[in-house]
Amino acid sequence: MNLAHDSDEFTDNGVVGDPSAGDAERGEELLDLASDALAELAAAVVERESV
């Protein structure tokens, strides 16, 4: 099952959503959350036992 969608199926220019509500503070918050999630994923990969 593929959960990804090609944006060209529902937008002519590739833009999804309205970025006008965003600001630098929200961008920083999202970057921090994404960085933390990536670090957790990397740690889980390192700690995972070989099968």
Secondary structure, DSSP 8 states (H G I E B T S, - for coil): ------GGGT-SSS--S-GGG--HHHHHHHHHHHHHHHHHHHHHHHHS---
